[in-house]
Amino acid sequence: MKLQKKDVLKALEKITVPGEGKNMVESGAVTNVMVFGDEVVVDITINNPSLQARKKTEVEILKTIHAEVYEKAKIKINVKVGVEAAKPKTNTIKGKPIPGIKNIIAVASGKGGVGKSTVTANLAVTLAKMGFKVGLLDADIYGPSMPIMFDVAQEKPLAVNIDGKSKMKPIESYGVKLLSIGFFTQPNQAVIWRGPMASKALNQMIFDAHWGEIDFMLIDLPPGTGDIHLSIMQAMPVTGAVVVSTPQEIALADARKGVAMFQQDSINVPVLGIIENMAYFTPEELPNNKYFIFGKKGAKHLSEDLKVPFLGEIPLVQSIREAGDVGRPAAMQTATPIEAAFEEITKNVVQEVVGRNNNLPPTEAIKITTMAGCSSVKKQ
């Protein structure tokens, strides 16, 4: 049976909030509902601080969803007790928000070669498989790889007329809308641009494109911390950032810098978490063996040290590389350990985004002022 969010909400309308006359949905007590296959996550806020009220609420939700929707549903309930404090007043976002785009997630790595683009591509297709509307902006100006990974290297974005204006139509593959500088250059052509030219190209792909309605926009950033990163954060309010690293000490050192960049007071983009790629190697002929070639649980230990969420680990598997090379992300394969790993990581990313949106104000766009060849960064 395929669970539907609307059916869960309809069932919750039959439950009355403790101490109030309205049902959970009508009163606004239900703050979020997510459905992943046969799993249901319900976030709820009640004003009654008693433990009895909390337990009663949890039991009622479990009983009602099992009775009204699906008796074998796996249900996770997050009950927040007490009156929510008023959200702090925030400055108006002055950047250029993209109409129709709800969440923007920057995927970064301090170091090149850790599989950031591969992880981004697989996150995108997994989100699409879950039913979300997904966009992907390949912001790795000097090394665009998404056209190959999505098997659309020969495609060219077309122009469409939207409200009298000519806009680029993103290429769509596997349910993901995609734009990349790779669509506008030859395969053997090197992109030799200074920062301002690269930033202008990015702005055109962001604002001169017709993205339509998007639940999650993923941005594949270049490795390191530099001009392109600041340009992205200057151009739009980024919801949060994900940092990809291998367990190797030299990669972790650069990942630490990547996290620090987003956490600077002048930037202040929430870090949704760290993903460990190439966590271990398991030979096909020895399926029960794990070889920690680049170190063991380095990214997990880093996340604990920096007090940011650990989103999960991905093994070093030949099929992931092969899938990217032939333009079919590995997460598209069904009933495999790789699909399961990316599904788990993607669920964690979605839950972190929901928590970030519930508890934090929108991220302010960043204003960059350049004087005498030096860049200073200010919040707008």
GUBA-566784 format. One record per residue (C-alpha): residue in three letters; y, z, x. Coordinates in Angstrom, 3 decimals. Layout:
<pts>
- ala / Y / Z / X
...
</pts>
This chain:
<pts>
- met / 0.000 / 0.000 / 0.000
- lys / 3.470 / -0.908 / 1.309
- leu / 5.881 / 1.987 / 0.868
- gln / 9.409 / 1.156 / -0.267
- lys / 12.511 / 3.252 / 0.362
- lys / 13.693 / 2.650 / -3.221
- asp / 10.470 / 4.142 / -4.614
- val / 10.910 / 7.268 / -2.486
- leu / 14.508 / 7.692 / -3.672
- lys / 13.436 / 7.212 / -7.287
- ala / 10.837 / 9.966 / -6.863
- leu / 13.386 / 12.316 / -5.281
- glu / 15.594 / 11.890 / -8.345
- lys / 13.037 / 14.011 / -10.210
- ile / 13.690 / 17.069 / -8.007
- thr / 16.522 / 19.500 / -8.739
- val / 18.397 / 21.047 / -5.808
- pro / 17.881 / 24.839 / -5.655
- gly / 20.835 / 26.596 / -7.286
- glu / 22.365 / 23.356 / -8.608
- gly / 21.948 / 21.345 / -11.793
- lys / 21.878 / 17.891 / -10.240
- asn / 18.922 / 16.056 / -8.712
- met / 18.657 / 15.636 / -4.950
- val / 19.892 / 12.056 / -4.822
- glu / 22.747 / 12.506 / -7.303
- ser / 24.028 / 15.650 / -5.570
- gly / 24.074 / 13.999 / -2.158
- ala / 21.547 / 16.485 / -0.757
- val / 19.389 / 13.580 / 0.472
- thr / 21.262 / 12.381 / 3.551
- asn / 18.721 / 9.860 / 4.801
- val / 15.358 / 8.297 / 3.969
- met / 13.395 / 6.127 / 6.418
- val / 10.043 / 4.417 / 5.871
- phe / 7.797 / 3.254 / 8.726
- gly / 4.520 / 1.885 / 7.322
- asp / 2.853 / 4.856 / 5.636
- glu / 5.270 / 7.348 / 7.263
- val / 8.260 / 8.711 / 5.337
- val / 11.120 / 10.665 / 6.958
- val / 13.444 / 12.580 / 4.612
- asp / 16.621 / 14.310 / 5.840
- ile / 18.114 / 16.767 / 3.356
- thr / 20.908 / 19.355 / 3.260
- ile / 20.851 / 22.319 / 0.866
- asn / 23.444 / 25.054 / 0.450
- asn / 21.029 / 27.893 / -0.321
- pro / 20.371 / 29.645 / 3.021
- ser / 17.216 / 31.485 / 1.973
- leu / 13.884 / 30.659 / 3.570
- gln / 12.324 / 30.623 / 0.096
- ala / 14.691 / 27.866 / -1.046
- arg / 13.893 / 25.804 / 2.042
- lys / 10.124 / 26.146 / 1.613
- lys / 10.374 / 25.370 / -2.105
- thr / 12.372 / 22.234 / -1.329
- glu / 9.831 / 21.029 / 1.256
- val / 6.882 / 21.654 / -1.106
- glu / 8.599 / 19.867 / -4.005
- ile / 9.335 / 16.819 / -1.848
- leu / 5.759 / 16.636 / -0.553
- lys / 4.229 / 17.025 / -4.012
- thr / 6.567 / 14.533 / -5.663
- ile / 6.224 / 11.746 / -3.088
- his / 2.439 / 12.132 / -3.018
- ala / 2.264 / 12.123 / -6.822
- glu / 4.865 / 9.459 / -7.609
- val / 4.720 / 7.093 / -4.616
- tyr / 1.618 / 7.318 / -2.408
- glu / -0.876 / 10.154 / -2.179
- lys / -1.739 / 9.442 / 1.471
- ala / 1.849 / 9.132 / 2.731
- lys / 2.624 / 10.978 / 5.974
- ile / 5.833 / 12.866 / 5.256
- lys / 8.283 / 14.454 / 7.697
- ile / 11.026 / 16.577 / 6.136
- asn / 14.125 / 17.730 / 8.007
- val / 15.943 / 20.409 / 5.989
- lys / 19.421 / 21.432 / 7.086
- val / 20.439 / 24.726 / 5.511
- gly / 23.987 / 25.848 / 4.863
- val / 27.259 / 24.239 / 3.969
- glu / 28.065 / 21.452 / 6.389
- ala / 31.228 / 21.943 / 8.381
- ala / 33.949 / 19.425 / 7.742
- lys / 33.803 / 16.548 / 10.180
- pro / 36.624 / 16.639 / 12.707
- lys / 39.490 / 14.238 / 12.254
- thr / 39.230 / 11.305 / 14.586
- asn / 41.556 / 8.615 / 15.732
- thr / 41.275 / 5.286 / 13.964
- ile / 39.096 / 2.841 / 15.845
- lys / 41.496 / 0.233 / 17.158
- gly / 39.126 / -2.271 / 18.688
- lys / 37.831 / -5.247 / 16.770
- pro / 34.849 / -4.102 / 14.727
- ile / 32.570 / -6.985 / 13.756
- pro / 32.366 / -7.395 / 9.978
- gly / 28.877 / -6.735 / 8.649
- ile / 27.495 / -5.032 / 11.762
- lys / 26.491 / -1.417 / 11.135
- asn / 25.191 / -0.166 / 14.488
- ile / 25.750 / -1.430 / 18.033
- ile / 23.318 / -0.265 / 20.725
- ala / 23.961 / -1.024 / 24.390
- val / 20.807 / -1.254 / 26.538
- ala / 21.579 / -0.571 / 30.187
- ser / 19.935 / 0.126 / 33.519
- gly / 21.465 / 1.431 / 36.684
- lys / 19.232 / -0.844 / 38.746
- gly / 17.990 / -4.406 / 38.381
- gly / 14.299 / -5.235 / 38.075
- val / 13.286 / -2.274 / 35.892
- gly / 12.529 / -4.428 / 32.830
- lys / 15.697 / -3.782 / 30.818
- ser / 15.790 / -7.240 / 29.237
- thr / 12.066 / -7.125 / 28.431
- val / 12.526 / -3.751 / 26.734
- thr / 15.570 / -5.027 / 24.811
- ala / 13.699 / -8.087 / 23.538
- asn / 10.758 / -5.988 / 22.367
- leu / 13.005 / -3.398 / 20.715
- ala / 14.705 / -6.240 / 18.825
- val / 11.516 / -7.820 / 17.479
- thr / 10.081 / -4.400 / 16.583
- leu / 13.199 / -3.546 / 14.581
- ala / 12.893 / -6.909 / 12.817
- lys / 9.209 / -6.216 / 12.040
- met / 10.277 / -2.908 / 10.497
- gly / 12.493 / -4.807 / 8.072
- phe / 15.902 / -4.336 / 9.703
- lys / 18.418 / -7.144 / 10.149
- val / 18.788 / -7.523 / 13.902
- gly / 21.201 / -9.255 / 16.263
- leu / 20.917 / -9.514 / 20.047
- leu / 23.784 / -10.316 / 22.393
- asp / 22.683 / -11.284 / 25.898
- ala / 25.618 / -9.873 / 27.882
- asp / 23.877 / -10.336 / 31.242
- ile / 26.304 / -13.121 / 32.122
- tyr / 24.948 / -13.784 / 35.615
- gly / 21.245 / -13.577 / 34.746
- pro / 20.690 / -14.468 / 31.077
- ser / 17.003 / -14.318 / 30.182
- met / 16.847 / -13.982 / 26.396
- pro / 16.638 / -17.744 / 25.649
- ile / 13.378 / -17.891 / 27.650
- met / 12.007 / -14.624 / 26.257
- phe / 12.539 / -15.849 / 22.678
- asp / 11.299 / -19.411 / 23.378
- val / 14.633 / -20.993 / 22.472
- ala / 15.810 / -22.144 / 25.919
- gln / 16.401 / -25.698 / 24.647
- glu / 18.367 / -24.630 / 21.561
- lys / 22.146 / -24.895 / 21.180
- pro / 24.189 / -22.847 / 18.683
- leu / 25.749 / -24.995 / 15.961
- ala / 29.211 / -24.644 / 14.470
- val / 29.548 / -23.472 / 10.863
- asn / 32.623 / -23.276 / 8.665
- ile / 33.321 / -19.749 / 7.435
- asp / 36.429 / -19.229 / 5.268
- gly / 38.081 / -22.243 / 6.851
- lys / 37.307 / -21.169 / 10.423
- ser / 34.773 / -22.716 / 12.785
- lys / 32.225 / -20.141 / 13.984
- met / 29.141 / -20.232 / 16.198
- lys / 25.858 / -19.794 / 14.365
- pro / 23.482 / -17.586 / 16.407
- ile / 20.027 / -18.967 / 17.186
- glu / 17.329 / -17.178 / 15.186
- ser / 13.847 / -16.450 / 16.556
- tyr / 11.219 / -13.965 / 15.334
- gly / 13.736 / -12.616 / 12.824
- val / 16.360 / -11.859 / 15.496
- lys / 19.789 / -13.525 / 15.636
- leu / 20.559 / -14.329 / 19.267
- leu / 23.482 / -15.466 / 21.399
- ser / 23.456 / -15.840 / 25.176
- ile / 25.534 / -17.538 / 27.847
- gly / 22.220 / -19.219 / 28.733
- phe / 22.652 / -21.505 / 25.703
- phe / 25.804 / -22.979 / 27.262
- thr / 24.650 / -23.546 / 30.866
- gln / 22.014 / -25.673 / 32.553
- pro / 18.807 / -23.915 / 33.746
- asn / 19.642 / -24.602 / 37.408
- gln / 23.366 / -23.844 / 37.029
- ala / 24.679 / -20.638 / 38.587
- val / 27.386 / -18.794 / 36.646
- ile / 30.095 / -18.081 / 39.229
- trp / 32.840 / -16.376 / 37.236
- arg / 35.339 / -13.667 / 37.950
- gly / 35.523 / -10.700 / 35.593
- pro / 38.241 / -11.997 / 33.225
- met / 36.397 / -15.286 / 32.619
- ala / 33.118 / -13.467 / 31.953
- ser / 34.887 / -11.101 / 29.554
- lys / 36.444 / -14.044 / 27.696
- ala / 33.027 / -15.675 / 27.270
- leu / 31.614 / -12.419 / 25.929
- asn / 34.466 / -12.015 / 23.449
- gln / 33.838 / -15.517 / 22.139
- met / 30.150 / -14.767 / 21.559
- ile / 31.060 / -11.507 / 19.844
- phe / 33.988 / -12.462 / 17.645
- asp / 33.739 / -16.250 / 17.289
- ala / 30.188 / -16.059 / 15.931
- his / 28.992 / -15.692 / 12.358
- trp / 26.522 / -12.818 / 12.707
- gly / 26.336 / -12.039 / 8.987
- glu / 24.900 / -8.707 / 7.868
- ile / 23.298 / -6.828 / 10.786
- asp / 21.734 / -3.360 / 10.750
- phe / 21.306 / -3.169 / 14.526
- met / 23.100 / -5.209 / 17.178
- leu / 21.431 / -4.804 / 20.591
- ile / 23.453 / -5.656 / 23.682
- asp / 21.517 / -6.480 / 26.846
- leu / 23.926 / -5.347 / 29.563
- pro / 23.778 / -6.449 / 33.212
- pro / 22.313 / -3.983 / 35.720
- gly / 24.645 / -1.435 / 37.272
- thr / 27.994 / -0.114 / 36.097
- gly / 30.930 / -2.462 / 36.196
- asp / 33.333 / -4.899 / 34.615
- ile / 31.067 / -6.277 / 31.895
- his / 30.151 / -2.779 / 30.706
- leu / 33.799 / -1.821 / 30.354
- ser / 34.590 / -5.130 / 28.638
- ile / 31.908 / -4.494 / 26.004
- met / 33.149 / -0.976 / 25.309
- gln / 36.713 / -2.255 / 25.195
- ala / 35.800 / -4.970 / 22.709
- met / 33.908 / -2.942 / 20.088
- pro / 32.922 / 0.599 / 19.098
- val / 29.423 / 1.061 / 20.540
- thr / 27.243 / 3.400 / 18.464
- gly / 25.160 / 4.556 / 21.396
- ala / 23.478 / 3.574 / 24.650
- val / 19.858 / 3.413 / 25.795
- val / 19.084 / 3.572 / 29.528
- val / 15.907 / 1.961 / 30.936
- ser / 14.342 / 3.080 / 34.233
- thr / 11.068 / 3.081 / 36.113
- pro / 9.701 / 6.405 / 37.443
- gln / 10.660 / 5.392 / 40.989
- glu / 13.145 / 7.740 / 42.691
- ile / 15.543 / 4.967 / 43.724
- ala / 15.619 / 3.616 / 40.151
- leu / 16.136 / 7.116 / 38.750
- ala / 19.120 / 7.664 / 41.046
- asp / 20.786 / 4.582 / 39.590
- ala / 19.739 / 5.488 / 36.031
- arg / 21.494 / 8.826 / 36.495
- lys / 24.683 / 6.919 / 37.326
- gly / 24.202 / 4.768 / 34.221
- val / 23.985 / 7.849 / 32.007
- ala / 27.010 / 9.364 / 33.766
- met / 29.051 / 6.226 / 33.068
- phe / 28.564 / 6.490 / 29.302
- gln / 29.226 / 10.245 / 29.365
- gln / 32.597 / 10.020 / 31.117
- asp / 35.371 / 11.605 / 29.049
- ser / 37.284 / 8.342 / 29.131
- ile / 34.300 / 6.391 / 27.713
- asn / 32.265 / 8.956 / 25.742
- val / 29.535 / 6.734 / 24.309
- pro / 26.568 / 8.854 / 23.140
- val / 23.404 / 8.303 / 25.186
- leu / 20.605 / 7.908 / 22.635
- gly / 17.969 / 8.410 / 25.313
- ile / 16.025 / 7.146 / 28.313
- ile / 13.018 / 4.791 / 28.240
- glu / 10.493 / 4.811 / 31.096
- asn / 9.154 / 1.338 / 31.853
- met / 6.173 / 0.614 / 34.156
- ala / 5.131 / 4.238 / 33.642
- tyr / 1.562 / 3.686 / 34.866
- phe / -1.003 / 0.940 / 35.480
- thr / -4.412 / 0.756 / 33.789
- pro / -6.786 / -1.958 / 35.056
- glu / -8.591 / -3.922 / 32.371
- glu / -11.940 / -3.092 / 33.915
- leu / -11.102 / 0.660 / 34.025
- pro / -9.430 / 1.291 / 30.656
- asn / -9.563 / 5.089 / 31.002
- asn / -7.833 / 5.196 / 34.379
- lys / -4.099 / 5.572 / 34.940
- tyr / -2.466 / 4.787 / 38.274
- phe / 1.115 / 6.017 / 38.675
- ile / 2.254 / 3.335 / 41.088
- phe / 5.996 / 4.106 / 40.918
- gly / 5.701 / 7.876 / 40.432
- lys / 4.730 / 10.087 / 37.524
- lys / 6.996 / 10.908 / 34.547
- gly / 10.159 / 10.485 / 36.611
- ala / 12.280 / 9.233 / 33.697
- lys / 11.027 / 12.019 / 31.432
- his / 11.992 / 14.625 / 34.019
- leu / 15.383 / 12.928 / 34.410
- ser / 16.008 / 13.068 / 30.668
- glu / 15.184 / 16.791 / 30.667
- asp / 17.482 / 17.343 / 33.630
- leu / 20.367 / 15.458 / 31.976
- lys / 19.609 / 16.946 / 28.529
- val / 19.308 / 13.553 / 26.820
- pro / 16.364 / 12.471 / 24.629
- phe / 13.276 / 10.897 / 26.171
- leu / 12.446 / 7.920 / 23.946
- gly / 9.015 / 7.061 / 25.335
- glu / 7.094 / 5.233 / 28.046
- ile / 5.723 / 1.722 / 28.478
- pro / 2.783 / 1.016 / 30.812
- leu / 2.745 / -1.668 / 33.489
- val / 0.699 / -4.355 / 31.745
- gln / 0.300 / -7.990 / 32.785
- ser / 0.418 / -9.208 / 29.180
- ile / 3.987 / -7.907 / 28.744
- arg / 5.163 / -10.095 / 31.606
- glu / 3.121 / -13.082 / 30.405
- ala / 4.441 / -12.716 / 26.846
- gly / 8.035 / -12.743 / 28.068
- asp / 7.414 / -15.792 / 30.238
- val / 6.022 / -17.843 / 27.335
- gly / 8.728 / -16.727 / 24.922
- arg / 6.788 / -14.425 / 22.620
- pro / 7.662 / -10.732 / 23.162
- ala / 4.566 / -8.556 / 23.595
- ala / 5.461 / -6.343 / 20.632
- met / 4.746 / -9.343 / 18.374
- gln / 1.033 / -8.894 / 19.106
- thr / -0.589 / -6.832 / 16.367
- ala / -2.973 / -3.884 / 16.688
- thr / -2.454 / -3.464 / 20.443
- pro / -1.456 / -0.413 / 22.531
- ile / 1.698 / -2.292 / 23.559
- glu / 2.747 / -2.808 / 19.946
- ala / 2.115 / 0.891 / 19.268
- ala / 4.167 / 1.945 / 22.307
- phe / 7.177 / -0.154 / 21.285
- glu / 6.902 / 0.984 / 17.662
- glu / 7.007 / 4.629 / 18.730
- ile / 9.997 / 4.038 / 21.013
- thr / 11.829 / 2.032 / 18.349
- lys / 11.284 / 4.772 / 15.749
- asn / 12.758 / 7.275 / 18.189
- val / 15.783 / 5.038 / 18.776
- val / 16.375 / 4.668 / 15.014
- gln / 16.133 / 8.414 / 14.464
- glu / 18.581 / 9.084 / 17.303
- val / 21.028 / 6.576 / 15.770
- val / 20.747 / 8.294 / 12.383
- gly / 21.351 / 11.691 / 13.963
- arg / 24.274 / 10.374 / 15.975
- asn / 25.894 / 8.833 / 12.878
- asn / 25.433 / 12.037 / 10.863
- asn / 26.748 / 14.428 / 13.497
- leu / 29.314 / 12.564 / 15.589
- pro / 32.509 / 10.638 / 14.839
- pro / 32.596 / 6.877 / 15.481
- thr / 32.917 / 5.896 / 19.121
- glu / 36.418 / 4.868 / 20.016
- ala / 36.971 / 1.525 / 21.682
- ile / 38.028 / 1.702 / 25.318
- lys / 41.339 / 0.377 / 26.578
- ile / 41.322 / -0.941 / 30.136
- thr / 44.545 / -1.157 / 32.123
- thr / 44.555 / -2.954 / 35.444
- met / 47.323 / -2.224 / 37.917
- ala / 47.548 / -3.419 / 41.499
- gly / 43.908 / -4.439 / 41.528
- cys / 42.653 / -1.037 / 40.327
- ser / 41.169 / -0.378 / 36.880
- ser / 41.870 / 2.747 / 34.888
- val / 40.093 / 3.523 / 31.629
- lys / 41.680 / 5.130 / 28.562
- lys / 40.491 / 5.873 / 25.031
- gln / 42.456 / 4.096 / 22.329
</pts>
